[in-house]
């Protein structure tokens, strides 16, 4: 076999190939995005419509039902559900896995634009694609410093302009939301007595506000060589502009808005309250973009917080404090799995030493573990995957599997050495003889896991990383077993007569062999005994599975040592 022969006779080339694989694997390890669990795509679109002051029944009758009538025939729609609350209605659309979400968003917007008979004061529907997971990676609390007596809730526009905008510029941050503030608004407070005295209705006030708060184009005209654009500016800029509009005209008598109402700048009615340690505050969070490295994102968040606290926030008498960091739990969870990989590799080498009792053999086989695992990171990066507890669990599981091929090849090479053959010939013959069996074993293992890669549903997306990790590690172990193992064995593996087992191991192995032989002989003497044993083992296995079967759940919840409390 040409590949095996080349690896044996060109050890420098083989070593360079291994070093390059490890080098690029380490580079990929530090560049692959890190997150807790794999990305699971839920092709969903939400449509949220706000109608302040409306009851859930009115929301459902006047808004949601009309939207559902338009959206029920969307292409690829699997499920549609709606929820009507006070002042708000939400429709959630679930599509097939392979749906083009950009086309679906456009179609949803076009369908909703066909609804023209919304009630007055209904806001435009907000359409949001929820096809990819965007987890919250950080929470910050904004508070005032001692000596700043201004209400923290009145800083809403300031937070929008400076803090939210700065956080959303961080690479990897998808969105930032503000909780607890009260935005500024122009308030028109009607006086019922003055309305009644002038015979003005609320509808007339609303129509006047809508009619006057517009800018209109009047066309253009030419004068000589110049062209002038005519435009009327009527949009409100100050409370005085609003107070001066005419809400009713009767002959020569005009009723202005200031005659029946008070116009002033104020803040929106409080909808949520945020408190930290009993003091009022504003809460700001950051959502991670799908596929972004959470560690890189968190580094950018820390830098942004330090920059804001040292700059614009210090000038305003404010300070921003981070109260939640998702990377702490992620690093803890991934660190635990990474520790299991190290421990598993050490135990695998220890078990090999217990039975092989040869330092050179242990060294040859142990090379398969780091080469296969580190090389797996390179392949996962090429496949566009990320590091998470699922993929690392696959690598941890593969640690014990990658040494199987190496053991088979090494044992056959050692057998040829005992037959008196030279190092190079024993390495070549021993590898070529078992090449077919090693290939069949590897393909069998990969056949079990590879089908998971092609499952598009949520379970397939979740466990795709473990299938890719195990398949890549086992495939690399096959390559290592027919290149690195024979090349290394030809240089450092000893030969000669095999040493007898140590006294303790020999006694244990001999006792186990005698016990097994006696049991097999006793069972195989009679057909009835064989059938009874088979039936007994089958029933015992089924019974144990039934009695010891653990409770089923989608994923372990873990322990984040974190409590979120929301009072409604």
PyMOL commands that set and color helices and strands:
alter all, ss='L'
color gray80, all
select helices_A, chain A and resi 2-9+11-31+56-71+101-113+152-168+192-197+202-212+239-243+257-260+294-310+312-316+326-356+359-382+389-418+423-453+458-492+503-524+527-548
alter helices_A, ss='H'
color red, helices_A
select strands_A, chain A and resi 44-50+77-85+88-95+126-129+136-144+173-179+184-190+215-223+226-233+246-250+253-256+261-267+275-276+279-280+282-288+318-325
alter strands_A, ss='S'
color yellow, strands_A
deselect
rebuild
show_as cartoon
